[in-house]
């Protein structure tokens, strides 16, 4: 790790510690949201697997 990155890491950790409640709430919301997105994505993919197979997402 580069020495000049250490202050930045401390600043980020201090920021996270100060805002941990809000960040945890945001993470919980985004995790739930990403599960919904993944579920919808999987549903659409299984239906449209034959029509779009351009390899864009590396599946």
N, C-alpha and C positions, 0 to 999 in steps of 0.2 A: 504494500500500500504506500502511496506517495505521501510524504510528510505534509504537503500543503492541503491534502484532503482531510486531515485529522480535525482541524477546526470546523470544517463544513459538516463532518459527521456529528461532532458534538452539538452544533447548532440544530441539525435535523433531529437528533435525539431529544434535545431540550424542547424543541417545538412539539414533537410527538408527545412528550411527557405532559406538557402544558395542556394540550388539546386532546388528551387520550380519550376522554368521554365522547366528544363529538366524533373523533376518528373511528372509535369502535362502533358507534351508531351507524356512521357512513359505511363502514366495512360490512356490518350486518345487512344493511339495506342492499349494498351492491352485490353481496354474495347471493342473497335471495333473488335479486334481479338477474344475476348471471345464470342461476339455475333455471329460471324461467326462459331466458334467452336460449340456453343450451337445449332445453326440452323442445322449444318451438323449432329451433334449428334442426334438431335430430328428426323431428316429425316431418318438416318440409323436405329434408334431405332424403328420407326414405321414400317419399312420394315422388320426388323429382330427380332421383338418382340417374335415371336413364336420359333425361332431357338435358340437364347441365352436368357435364363431366369434362370440364375444361382444365382440370388440374390446378385451378387458381389457388385453392386452399391446401393443396398437397394431400388430399385424401386419397 
